[in-house]
C-alpha cells in the first residue's frame, strides 16, 4: 500500500499544480484591448470652421453662376 501511495504522489502533485494554475487563470481580470489608448475620441482641434450651406446652394450652383 505504501508503494501505491509513493507512485501516486507525482500524479497528485501535478494535479494540484495544474488546478492552482487554472484557478489563477480564471480569477484574473481581462486585459485591456491592444488597440485601446488613453483617449478614445479623436477630436479635431478647432472644430468646424465653416457654416453649412443653405439647401439647394451647393458648390455646383456657385460654379455655374
N, C-alpha and C positions, 0 to 999 in steps of 0.2 A: 504494500500500500504506500509506503514511503517512496518507492521508486516511481510510482504513478504520479504522486504529488510533485516530485522533483522534475519529472518530464513535462508536466503541465505548467510549471512555473513560468517558462518563457512565453508560452501562449497567453497566459493571463496577463503578464506584463505588457505584451504588445497590444492586447485588447484594451487595457486600461489607458495606455498611452494614446491609442487611436481614438478612444471615446473622449479623452481630455481635449485633444486637438479639434475634434468635431464640435464639441461643446463651445470652445472658444471661437470657432469659425461661425457658428450660428448666432452667438451672442453679440458679436461686434456689429457696429452700425454700417450702413452703406457708405462707400467712398463717394466724394463729390465727383461729378462728371468731369472728364478730362477737358472738355471744351469750356467749362464754366470759368468765368473770370470774376474779378472783384465787382465790376459793374455789369449789369445785364442789359441796360439800354444804351444804344449808340445815338447820342443826341448830337445834332448839328449845331455848331457854335453860331449864335446869332439868329437862328430860326429862319423863318420865311420872310424875305425882304420885299417881294413884290405882292401887290394885291391881286386878287383873282379878277380876270377879265369878265365883263358882263356877258350874259348868254347871247350867242349869235355874233359875237365880235371876237373871233379867234385870229390867229396870225394870218390865215389865208385871206380874210377880209381886209386886213390893213395893207397887205402887199398889193392887192388889186386896185386900191384907191389911189 
